[in-house]
Amino acid sequence: MFKRLSVIFIGLLLFSCNEKQGKTDKSFKVAFMADVHLQDIYGTFSDNEYKGVLNPATGKYTLARTMQSQLQSTRLFNENYFAFLAALDDVASRNIKYVVLPGDFSDDGQMLNIKGLKGILKKYSEAHDIEFILTTGNHDPVRPFYQESGKYDFLGEGGNQQPIFSSEKAFEAQENQELNPIFTKDIAKLGYEEILSELKDFGFFPKEKDVYWETPFSDYTYSNYQFNEAIQQADLSNRNYEIPPFGNKIPDVSYLVEPTDGLWFLAIDANVYVPKNSKNYSSASIGYNNVLTHKKHLLNWIKTVTQRAEKLNKKLIVFSHYPTVDFNDGASEHIQNLLGETKMQLHRVPKEAVAKAFVNAGVKVHFGGHMHINDTGIATFINGSLVNVQIPSLAAYIPAYKIATVSAKEFKIETIVVDSVPRFRELFFLYKQEHQNLKKNNSKIVWDSTILKAKSYKDFTQFHLKELVRLRFLEEDWNISFTDFLVEATGEDLLKFASGDTKNNTEFKTWTGFDMLFDLYRLRSADALAFSDIGEKRLDNYKQIIELFQGKFQLLKTPSNRQKDFNQFCFIFKKFLNGEPSENFVINLEEHKIIIN
């Protein structure tokens, strides 16, 4: 009898060990969708009967923004609404149960858009059992506290701009304004308190079903965790820090959550709103460079989280809105040399000290957004390495989201391009009205209506980027004499400039210097995912010119300013051509290396 009981006991013990080992080896799939910038184009105002402009093509009213404003912004305002739904449908079809939104989930944190987002997340949560886990970006909230605001560029009757503002105090009449303003509090920019009150169910506060939840300010431990205590400490009044130089108290809504046994999500609120005075604040768009100086408590807390995750055998996913590693593939120095230190968003590039701080805090992999680019960055130091996975935006080229399959030894990363988007052409009739109105009024800037011929959503975002380069970046970033030479040149002209060869090269006549500049932005935005869009022949042309010119440049004793500038341009282009793997790859946590999958 004793022998038989011993056998049963040993069997149960082995079963228990295997079950524990099974939990240890279990992998989790997580989808990441950064910079959704949701604007609820079919939302309604709570305090105004205005519905937007009627779209005769659908018979529906819409609160859309103008195409003109979209094509001068780094993000789309309207079509990304449909792209977000398409991406969520794709996630649901893959049976993925965790979706992370690393900030800028709304467009400027208005109640209209926050409620629209809440409705979408709730719908997919209930229909597909998806757990949404969010952190804030610099567009949600734009400032830490509520502020009156509005937009002049909603699409109105007859293709005109329709101003919509939160109050008369926030509105200032514009010259040649065609339509009277609409006033609604639902267009004000909300602060932390108002946004979190609406989105409390999506990570920001503990839920009873969570295994564990904490903030940087919690004073309980994993072993004595109680939901009721967590709820009390999660109150926003308990989640503030003082920021110099005025000692302002600002919310920090970072949190750690374990929604299921063995899986930890570390959601870092890396927004830093530096006070200009006791009431006004700067934008948070700089990111981690300001965290190092104004929010040091975060890194101390992060270190305790990584240590506890290892001790308790938890799979840790670390994410925030901002990148932690240089996202320019090593081209930042050359961009500064060519354009200056304030161009191409160089102020958003994290210093090396940021990556060092994360490595010192024990973080091996970080997921970020903010830049609307597809990229992988690696920072390696004596005591470890950090891989920063940049999540593309669904509101820009290249529209995509990422899936991470997380196990004990590795992160397997897949990039899913959102190309097929039902209904993305739904507002095109209204854009045609807008375009006709701009031409009729002889507007100084008229966008290229070729974008309305886009057959797919990805093509639409490519047209968006091309117009963005033409209408904004040429003036904003490339206002140097070299640019005049570049954009007016043909490919053949550039080949001659690079090599001195005056022979006819028919293949190089098919493109221009502006095409090369546009393709530089495509590479910066999409990395290797842009190769197929640019085409193998065109890429070979670019590589040939770069190789010929840089070989020639090394022999020049007194290069001209134009030659110096073109040399820097070639360096930038080469760097963007040769970034780390960013489409489908594996991050080996034990060997600290990336393997192309």
C-alpha positions as CSV (number, residue, x, y, z in Angstrom):
1,M,0.0,0.0,0.0
2,F,2.8,2.4,0.9
3,K,4.7,1.6,-2.3
4,R,1.6,2.3,-4.3
5,L,1.0,5.7,-2.6
6,S,4.7,6.5,-3.2
7,V,4.3,5.9,-6.9
8,I,1.2,8.1,-7.0
9,F,3.0,10.8,-5.0
10,I,6.0,10.7,-7.3
11,G,3.7,10.8,-10.3
12,L,1.8,13.8,-9.0
13,L,5.1,15.5,-8.2
14,L,6.4,14.9,-11.8
15,F,3.1,16.2,-13.2
16,S,3.3,19.3,-11.0
17,C,6.9,19.9,-12.2
18,N,5.9,19.4,-15.9
19,E,3.0,21.7,-15.4
20,K,5.3,24.4,-13.9
21,Q,7.8,23.8,-16.7
22,G,5.0,24.1,-19.3
23,K,4.1,27.5,-17.9
24,T,7.7,28.6,-18.0
25,D,8.0,27.6,-21.7
26,K,4.7,28.9,-22.7
27,S,4.9,31.6,-25.4
28,F,2.5,34.6,-25.9
29,K,1.5,36.4,-29.0
30,V,1.1,40.2,-28.7
31,A,0.2,42.7,-31.4
32,F,1.6,46.3,-31.3
33,M,-0.2,49.2,-33.0
34,A,1.5,52.5,-32.5
35,D,0.4,56.0,-33.5
36,V,-3.1,55.1,-34.5
37,H,-4.0,58.8,-34.2
38,L,-7.7,57.9,-34.2
39,Q,-10.1,60.7,-35.1
40,D,-13.7,59.5,-34.9
41,I,-14.8,60.7,-38.3
42,Y,-18.3,59.3,-37.7
43,G,-18.6,60.5,-34.1
44,T,-21.2,62.9,-32.7
45,F,-20.9,65.9,-30.4
46,S,-22.6,65.8,-27.0
47,D,-23.5,69.5,-26.9
48,N,-24.0,70.6,-30.5
49,E,-26.3,69.2,-33.2
50,Y,-23.7,69.8,-35.9
51,K,-23.0,66.4,-37.6
52,G,-20.3,67.4,-40.0
53,V,-20.5,67.5,-43.8
54,L,-22.8,65.2,-45.8
55,N,-21.1,62.8,-48.1
56,P,-23.4,62.3,-51.1
57,A,-21.4,59.1,-52.0
58,T,-22.5,57.4,-48.8
59,G,-25.4,59.4,-47.5
60,K,-23.5,59.8,-44.2
61,Y,-22.3,62.9,-42.3
62,T,-18.6,62.9,-41.4
63,L,-16.3,65.0,-39.1
64,A,-13.3,64.6,-41.5
65,R,-10.4,67.0,-41.9
66,T,-9.4,68.4,-45.3
67,M,-7.1,66.6,-47.6
68,Q,-4.9,69.7,-47.7
69,S,-4.3,69.4,-44.0
70,Q,-3.6,65.7,-44.2
71,L,-1.0,66.2,-46.9
72,Q,1.0,68.7,-44.9
73,S,0.9,66.6,-41.7
74,T,3.1,63.6,-40.8
75,R,0.0,61.6,-40.1
76,L,-3.3,61.0,-41.8
77,F,-6.4,62.2,-40.0
78,N,-9.2,60.4,-41.8
79,E,-8.3,57.1,-43.6
80,N,-6.4,55.8,-40.7
81,Y,-9.8,55.3,-39.0
82,F,-10.5,52.5,-41.6
83,A,-7.0,51.2,-41.4
84,F,-7.3,50.7,-37.6
85,L,-10.5,48.7,-38.0
86,A,-8.8,46.6,-40.8
87,A,-5.8,45.9,-38.5
88,L,-8.0,44.9,-35.6
89,D,-10.0,42.6,-37.9
90,D,-6.7,41.0,-38.9
91,V,-5.6,40.6,-35.3
92,A,-8.9,39.0,-34.5
93,S,-8.6,36.5,-37.4
94,R,-5.2,35.5,-36.0
95,N,-6.7,34.8,-32.6
96,I,-4.3,37.2,-30.9
97,K,-5.6,38.1,-27.4
98,Y,-3.2,41.0,-26.4
99,V,-3.0,44.3,-28.3
100,V,-0.6,47.0,-27.1
101,L,-1.2,50.6,-28.2
102,P,2.1,52.5,-27.4
103,G,0.7,56.0,-27.4
104,D,-0.8,58.5,-29.7
105,F,-3.9,56.3,-29.8
106,S,-6.0,59.5,-30.3
107,D,-5.5,62.6,-32.3
108,D,-4.9,65.3,-29.7
109,G,-7.0,63.7,-26.9
110,Q,-10.3,65.3,-27.6
111,M,-13.4,63.8,-26.0
112,L,-14.8,63.1,-29.5
113,N,-11.8,60.9,-30.3
114,I,-11.3,59.3,-26.9
115,K,-14.9,58.2,-26.8
116,G,-14.6,56.9,-30.4
117,L,-11.6,54.9,-29.4
118,K,-13.2,53.6,-26.3
119,G,-16.2,52.3,-28.3
120,I,-14.0,50.5,-30.8
121,L,-11.8,48.9,-28.1
122,K,-14.8,47.8,-26.1
123,K,-16.4,46.3,-29.3
124,Y,-13.4,44.2,-30.1
125,S,-12.8,43.3,-26.5
126,E,-16.3,41.9,-26.2
127,A,-16.5,40.3,-29.6
128,H,-13.0,38.7,-29.7
129,D,-11.9,38.5,-26.1
130,I,-9.0,40.9,-26.8
131,E,-7.1,42.6,-24.0
132,F,-6.0,46.1,-24.9
133,I,-3.1,47.6,-23.0
134,L,-2.3,51.2,-23.6
135,T,0.2,53.9,-22.7
136,T,0.1,57.6,-23.4
137,G,1.9,59.6,-26.1
138,N,2.4,63.3,-26.7
139,H,-0.9,63.5,-28.5
140,D,-2.9,62.0,-25.6
141,P,-2.7,64.2,-23.7
142,V,-1.1,67.1,-25.6
143,R,-0.5,68.8,-22.2
144,P,-1.0,67.2,-18.8
145,F,-4.2,69.1,-18.0
146,Y,-7.4,70.2,-19.9
147,Q,-7.0,73.1,-22.3
148,E,-9.4,74.9,-24.7
149,S,-8.6,74.2,-28.3
150,G,-9.9,73.5,-31.8
151,K,-9.1,73.1,-35.5
152,Y,-9.7,75.3,-38.5
153,D,-9.3,72.5,-41.0
154,F,-12.4,70.3,-40.7
155,L,-13.9,69.6,-44.1
156,G,-17.1,71.7,-44.5
157,E,-19.8,72.5,-47.1
158,G,-18.6,73.1,-50.6
159,G,-15.1,71.9,-49.9
160,N,-14.4,74.8,-47.6
161,Q,-12.6,74.6,-44.3
162,Q,-14.9,74.3,-41.3
163,P,-13.5,75.7,-38.0
164,I,-14.6,73.7,-34.9
165,F,-13.5,75.0,-31.5
166,S,-14.2,74.2,-27.9
167,S,-15.1,77.8,-27.0
168,E,-15.3,81.3,-28.4
169,K,-12.3,82.2,-26.3
170,A,-10.2,79.6,-28.1
171,F,-11.2,80.8,-31.6
172,E,-9.7,83.6,-33.6
173,A,-11.3,84.5,-37.0
174,Q,-9.1,84.0,-40.0
175,E,-8.8,86.0,-43.2
176,N,-11.0,84.7,-46.1
177,Q,-12.9,82.4,-43.7
178,E,-15.9,81.0,-45.6
179,L,-17.8,79.2,-42.8
180,N,-18.9,80.2,-39.3
181,P,-17.2,78.3,-36.5
182,I,-18.8,75.4,-34.6
183,F,-18.4,75.4,-30.8
184,T,-18.3,72.2,-28.8
185,K,-16.5,71.2,-25.6
186,D,-15.9,67.8,-27.2
187,I,-13.0,69.2,-29.3
188,A,-11.0,70.5,-26.3
189,K,-7.7,68.8,-25.5
190,L,-8.2,66.7,-22.5
191,G,-5.7,66.1,-19.7
192,Y,-4.6,62.9,-18.0
193,E,-7.6,62.9,-15.6
194,E,-10.3,63.1,-18.3
195,I,-8.6,60.6,-20.7
196,L,-8.0,58.0,-18.0
197,S,-11.6,58.3,-16.7
198,E,-12.7,57.1,-20.2
199,L,-10.0,54.5,-20.8
200,K,-9.6,53.1,-17.3
201,D,-10.4,49.5,-18.5
202,F,-7.4,49.4,-20.9
203,G,-4.5,48.9,-18.6
204,F,-4.4,52.2,-16.8
205,F,-6.2,50.8,-13.7
206,P,-6.2,47.3,-12.1
207,K,-9.0,44.9,-13.0
208,E,-10.2,42.2,-10.6
209,K,-9.2,39.4,-13.0
210,D,-5.6,40.7,-13.3
211,V,-3.0,38.5,-11.5
212,Y,-1.0,41.6,-10.5
213,W,-0.9,45.4,-11.1
214,E,1.2,48.2,-9.7
215,T,2.5,51.8,-10.4
216,P,5.9,53.4,-9.6
217,F,4.3,54.7,-6.5
218,S,2.8,51.4,-5.1
219,D,4.0,50.3,-1.7
220,Y,2.7,46.7,-1.7
221,T,4.6,43.6,-3.0
222,Y,3.8,40.8,-5.3
223,S,3.4,38.4,-2.4
224,N,0.9,40.5,-0.5
225,Y,-1.0,41.9,-3.5
226,Q,-4.7,42.6,-3.0
227,F,-7.0,44.1,-5.6
228,N,-8.8,46.4,-3.3
229,E,-5.5,48.0,-2.2
230,A,-4.3,48.3,-5.8
231,I,-7.5,50.1,-6.7
232,Q,-7.0,52.7,-3.9
233,Q,-3.4,53.3,-4.8
234,A,-4.2,53.5,-8.6
235,D,-6.2,56.7,-7.9
236,L,-4.6,59.5,-10.0
237,S,-4.0,61.6,-6.8
238,N,-1.5,58.9,-5.8
239,R,0.3,58.9,-9.1
240,N,2.0,62.3,-9.2
241,Y,5.6,63.5,-9.2
242,E,7.1,67.0,-8.8
243,I,8.9,68.4,-11.8
244,P,11.5,71.2,-11.6
245,P,11.9,74.2,-11.7
246,F,8.5,75.2,-10.2
247,G,7.7,72.0,-8.4
248,N,4.6,71.4,-10.4
249,K,2.8,68.1,-9.6
250,I,2.1,66.1,-12.8
251,P,0.6,62.7,-13.2
252,D,2.8,59.7,-14.2
253,V,0.5,57.0,-15.4
254,S,3.1,54.3,-15.9
255,Y,2.0,50.8,-14.7
256,L,2.9,47.1,-14.6
257,V,0.2,44.6,-15.2
258,E,0.1,40.8,-15.3
259,P,-3.2,40.0,-17.1
260,T,-2.4,36.3,-17.1
261,D,-0.1,34.1,-15.2
262,G,3.5,34.5,-16.3
263,L,3.2,37.6,-18.6
264,W,4.1,41.1,-17.5
265,F,3.5,44.3,-19.5
266,L,5.5,47.3,-18.4
267,A,3.7,50.4,-19.8
268,I,6.0,53.4,-19.4
269,D,4.5,56.9,-19.5
270,A,7.6,58.7,-20.9
271,N,5.7,62.0,-21.4
272,V,7.7,64.9,-19.9
273,Y,5.9,68.2,-19.9
274,V,8.5,70.7,-18.7
275,P,6.8,73.8,-17.1
276,K,7.4,77.1,-18.8
277,N,5.8,78.8,-15.8
278,S,3.4,77.6,-13.1
279,K,0.6,77.0,-15.6
280,N,2.0,76.5,-19.1
281,Y,4.0,73.4,-20.3
282,S,6.1,72.4,-23.2
283,S,5.2,69.5,-25.5
284,A,6.3,66.1,-24.5
285,S,7.6,65.2,-28.0
286,I,11.3,65.1,-27.1
287,G,10.8,61.9,-25.1
288,Y,13.5,60.1,-23.2
289,N,16.1,62.8,-23.3
290,N,13.9,64.7,-20.9
291,V,13.1,61.6,-18.8
292,L,16.8,61.4,-17.9
293,T,16.7,64.9,-16.4
294,H,13.1,65.3,-15.2
295,K,11.7,61.9,-14.4
296,K,14.5,59.9,-12.9
297,H,12.2,57.9,-10.6
298,L,11.0,55.9,-13.7
299,L,14.4,54.3,-14.3
300,N,14.8,53.3,-10.7
301,W,11.4,51.6,-10.8
302,I,12.0,49.9,-14.1
303,K,15.2,48.3,-12.7
304,T,13.2,46.8,-9.8
305,V,10.6,45.5,-12.3
306,T,13.2,43.7,-14.5
307,Q,14.9,42.2,-11.4
308,R,11.6,40.9,-10.1
309,A,10.5,39.6,-13.5
310,E,13.7,37.5,-13.6
311,K,13.3,36.3,-10.0
312,L,9.6,35.4,-10.5
313,N,10.2,33.9,-13.9
314,K,7.9,36.3,-15.8
315,K,8.0,37.1,-19.5
316,L,8.5,40.9,-19.5
317,I,7.3,43.1,-22.4
318,V,8.5,46.7,-22.0
319,F,6.9,49.5,-24.1
320,S,6.4,53.2,-24.3
321,H,5.6,55.9,-26.8
322,Y,9.2,57.0,-27.5
323,P,12.2,55.3,-29.0
324,T,15.2,54.4,-26.7
325,V,17.8,54.0,-29.5
326,D,18.8,56.2,-32.5
327,F,16.2,55.5,-35.2
328,N,18.2,56.9,-38.1
329,D,20.3,53.8,-38.8
330,G,23.5,55.7,-37.9
331,A,22.7,58.6,-40.3
332,S,22.0,61.3,-37.6
333,E,25.5,62.7,-37.8
334,H,25.3,63.1,-41.5
335,I,21.8,64.6,-41.4
336,Q,23.1,67.2,-39.0
337,N,26.2,67.9,-41.2
338,L,24.0,68.4,-44.3
339,L,20.8,70.1,-42.9
340,G,21.6,71.3,-39.4
341,E,20.9,70.0,-35.9
342,T,17.1,71.0,-35.9
343,K,16.1,69.2,-39.1
344,M,14.4,65.9,-39.9
345,Q,13.3,65.7,-36.2
346,L,16.8,65.3,-34.9
347,H,15.7,66.7,-31.6
348,R,13.7,63.5,-31.1
349,V,16.7,61.2,-31.4
350,P,17.5,59.7,-28.0
351,K,21.0,60.3,-26.7
352,E,23.2,57.3,-26.1
353,A,22.7,57.9,-22.4
354,V,19.1,56.8,-22.8
355,A,20.1,53.3,-24.1
356,K,22.7,53.0,-21.4
357,A,20.2,53.8,-18.7
358,F,17.8,51.2,-20.0
359,V,20.6,48.6,-20.2
360,N,21.6,49.5,-16.6
361,A,17.9,49.0,-15.7
362,G,18.0,45.5,-17.1
363,V,15.8,46.1,-20.2
364,K,16.8,43.9,-23.2
365,V,14.0,44.7,-25.6
366,H,11.8,47.8,-25.9
367,F,8.9,48.6,-28.2
368,G,8.3,52.2,-29.2
369,G,6.5,54.4,-31.6
370,H,6.3,58.2,-32.0
371,M,8.4,58.4,-35.2
372,H,5.9,56.7,-37.6
373,I,8.7,54.5,-39.0
374,N,9.5,50.8,-39.3
375,D,13.0,50.3,-37.8
376,T,15.1,48.2,-35.4
377,G,17.9,49.8,-33.4
378,I,20.5,48.1,-31.3
379,A,22.8,49.7,-28.7
380,T,25.5,47.5,-27.2
381,F,27.6,48.3,-24.2
382,I,30.1,46.3,-22.0
383,N,27.3,45.3,-19.6
384,G,24.6,44.4,-22.1
385,S,22.6,45.3,-25.2
386,L,19.2,46.9,-25.9
387,V,17.1,46.3,-28.9
388,N,14.5,49.0,-29.7
389,V,11.7,47.8,-32.0
390,Q,10.0,50.7,-33.7
391,I,6.4,50.2,-34.5
392,P,5.2,51.9,-37.7
393,S,2.1,54.0,-37.7
394,L,-1.2,53.0,-39.3
395,A,-1.6,56.7,-40.2
396,A,1.5,57.0,-42.4
397,Y,3.8,55.1,-44.8
398,I,4.4,52.3,-44.2
399,P,1.1,51.3,-42.6
400,A,1.8,48.3,-40.5
401,Y,1.7,46.7,-37.1
402,K,3.9,44.2,-35.4
403,I,3.4,40.8,-33.8
404,A,5.8,39.6,-31.1
405,T,5.8,36.0,-30.1
406,V,7.4,36.1,-26.7
407,S,9.1,33.1,-25.1
408,A,11.7,32.6,-22.4
409,K,14.7,32.8,-24.7
410,E,13.6,35.0,-27.6
411,F,11.2,37.5,-29.2
412,K,10.0,36.5,-32.6
413,I,8.9,39.7,-34.5
414,E,6.6,39.8,-37.6
415,T,5.6,43.0,-39.4
416,I,2.1,43.0,-40.9
417,V,1.6,45.6,-43.7
418,V,-2.0,46.9,-43.7
419,D,-2.5,47.2,-47.4
420,S,-6.1,46.0,-48.0
421,V,-8.4,48.4,-46.2
422,P,-12.1,48.2,-47.0
423,R,-13.8,51.7,-47.3
424,F,-10.5,53.7,-47.4
425,R,-11.9,55.5,-50.5
426,E,-15.1,56.4,-48.8
427,L,-14.4,60.2,-48.5
428,F,-12.9,60.7,-51.9
429,F,-16.0,62.4,-53.3
430,L,-15.6,65.1,-50.6
431,Y,-11.9,65.5,-51.5
432,K,-12.8,66.1,-55.1
433,Q,-15.1,68.9,-54.0
434,E,-12.3,70.3,-51.8
435,H,-9.8,70.2,-54.7
436,Q,-12.2,71.9,-57.1
437,N,-12.8,74.6,-54.5
438,L,-9.1,75.2,-54.0
439,K,-8.5,75.6,-57.8
440,K,-11.6,77.9,-58.1
441,N,-10.2,80.2,-55.4
442,N,-6.7,80.2,-56.9
443,S,-5.2,78.9,-53.7
444,K,-1.4,79.2,-53.4
445,I,-1.1,75.6,-52.4
446,V,-3.1,72.9,-54.2
447,W,-2.5,69.3,-53.5
448,D,-2.0,66.7,-56.3
449,S,-5.3,65.0,-57.0
450,T,-3.3,61.9,-58.3
451,I,-3.7,60.6,-54.7
452,L,-7.4,59.9,-55.4
453,K,-6.3,57.3,-57.9
454,A,-4.7,55.1,-55.2
455,K,-5.8,51.5,-55.6
456,S,-4.7,50.3,-52.1
457,Y,-4.3,51.9,-48.7
458,K,-0.5,51.4,-48.9
459,D,-0.4,53.2,-52.2
460,F,-2.5,56.0,-50.6
461,T,0.1,56.4,-47.8
462,Q,2.9,56.5,-50.4
463,F,1.1,59.4,-52.2
464,H,0.6,61.0,-48.8
465,L,4.4,60.9,-48.1
466,K,5.3,62.2,-51.5
467,E,3.0,65.2,-51.1
468,L,4.3,65.7,-47.6
469,V,7.9,65.9,-49.0
470,R,6.8,68.3,-51.7
471,L,4.5,70.5,-49.6
472,R,6.3,70.6,-46.3
473,F,9.7,68.8,-46.0
474,L,11.3,70.6,-48.9
475,E,10.7,73.9,-47.2
476,E,11.0,72.8,-43.6
477,D,14.1,70.5,-43.8
478,W,15.7,71.0,-47.2
479,N,15.8,74.7,-47.5
480,I,19.5,74.7,-48.6
481,S,21.1,75.6,-51.9
482,F,22.0,72.0,-52.6
483,T,18.3,71.0,-52.8
484,D,17.7,73.2,-55.8
485,F,20.4,71.3,-57.7
486,L,19.1,67.9,-56.5
487,V,15.4,68.3,-57.3
488,E,16.0,69.9,-60.7
489,A,18.4,67.2,-61.8
490,T,17.5,64.1,-63.8
491,G,19.0,60.7,-62.9
492,E,21.3,61.1,-65.8
493,D,22.5,64.5,-64.5
494,L,23.3,62.9,-61.2
495,L,25.2,60.1,-62.8
496,K,27.3,62.6,-64.8
497,F,27.9,64.6,-61.6
498,A,29.0,61.4,-59.8
499,S,31.2,60.0,-62.5
500,G,32.0,62.7,-65.0
501,D,30.7,60.3,-67.7
502,T,28.9,62.3,-70.5
503,K,27.5,59.2,-72.3
504,N,23.8,58.9,-72.7
505,N,22.2,56.7,-70.0
506,T,18.6,56.1,-71.0
507,E,17.8,54.1,-67.9
508,F,18.7,57.1,-65.6
509,K,16.5,59.5,-67.6
510,T,13.3,57.9,-66.2
511,W,13.7,59.5,-62.8
512,T,14.7,62.8,-61.1
513,G,16.5,64.0,-58.1
514,F,13.2,64.7,-56.4
515,D,12.4,60.9,-56.9
516,M,15.7,60.1,-55.1
517,L,14.8,62.4,-52.2
518,F,11.3,60.9,-52.0
519,D,12.8,57.4,-52.0
520,L,15.2,58.4,-49.2
521,Y,12.1,59.2,-47.1
522,R,10.5,56.0,-48.1
523,L,13.5,54.1,-46.9
524,R,13.6,56.1,-43.7
525,S,9.9,55.4,-43.1
526,A,9.7,51.7,-44.1
527,D,13.3,50.4,-44.1
528,A,13.6,47.3,-46.2
529,L,9.8,47.2,-46.7
530,A,10.3,50.1,-49.2
531,F,12.6,48.0,-51.5
532,S,9.8,46.5,-53.5
533,D,8.0,49.9,-53.8
534,I,11.1,51.6,-55.1
535,G,12.0,48.7,-57.4
536,E,15.3,46.8,-57.9
537,K,16.4,48.7,-61.0
538,R,15.9,52.1,-59.4
539,L,17.8,51.0,-56.2
540,D,20.7,49.7,-58.4
541,N,20.8,53.2,-60.1
542,Y,21.0,54.9,-56.7
543,K,23.7,52.5,-55.5
544,Q,25.7,53.0,-58.7
545,I,25.7,56.8,-58.4
546,I,26.6,56.6,-54.7
547,E,29.5,54.2,-55.3
548,L,30.9,56.2,-58.2
549,F,30.6,59.6,-56.5
550,Q,32.1,58.5,-53.1
551,G,35.0,56.9,-55.0
552,K,35.5,60.1,-56.8
553,F,35.1,62.3,-53.7
554,Q,38.0,60.5,-51.9
555,L,40.3,61.7,-54.6
556,L,39.2,65.3,-54.6
557,K,41.7,67.7,-52.9
558,T,39.4,70.7,-52.8
559,P,35.8,69.6,-53.2
560,S,33.1,72.2,-53.8
561,N,30.3,72.9,-51.3
562,R,27.9,71.0,-53.7
563,Q,30.2,68.0,-53.7
564,K,30.5,68.1,-49.9
565,D,26.7,68.2,-49.6
566,F,26.2,65.4,-52.1
567,N,28.7,63.3,-50.2
568,Q,26.7,63.7,-47.0
569,F,23.5,62.9,-48.9
570,C,25.1,59.7,-50.2
571,F,26.1,58.7,-46.6
572,I,22.5,59.3,-45.4
573,F,21.1,57.2,-48.3
574,K,23.5,54.3,-47.7
575,K,22.7,54.2,-44.0
576,F,19.0,54.0,-44.7
577,L,19.7,51.2,-47.2
578,N,21.6,49.1,-44.7
579,G,19.7,49.2,-41.4
580,E,19.2,46.3,-39.0
581,P,16.6,43.6,-39.9
582,S,13.1,45.2,-39.3
583,E,10.5,43.0,-41.0
584,N,10.6,39.4,-39.8
585,F,13.4,38.5,-37.3
586,V,14.2,36.9,-34.0
587,I,15.8,38.6,-31.0
588,N,17.9,36.0,-29.2
589,L,17.8,37.1,-25.5
590,E,20.7,34.8,-24.4
591,E,23.1,35.7,-27.2
592,H,22.1,39.3,-27.5
593,K,21.7,39.2,-31.3
594,I,19.2,39.5,-34.1
595,I,18.5,36.7,-36.6
596,I,16.6,37.2,-39.8
597,N,13.6,34.9,-39.7
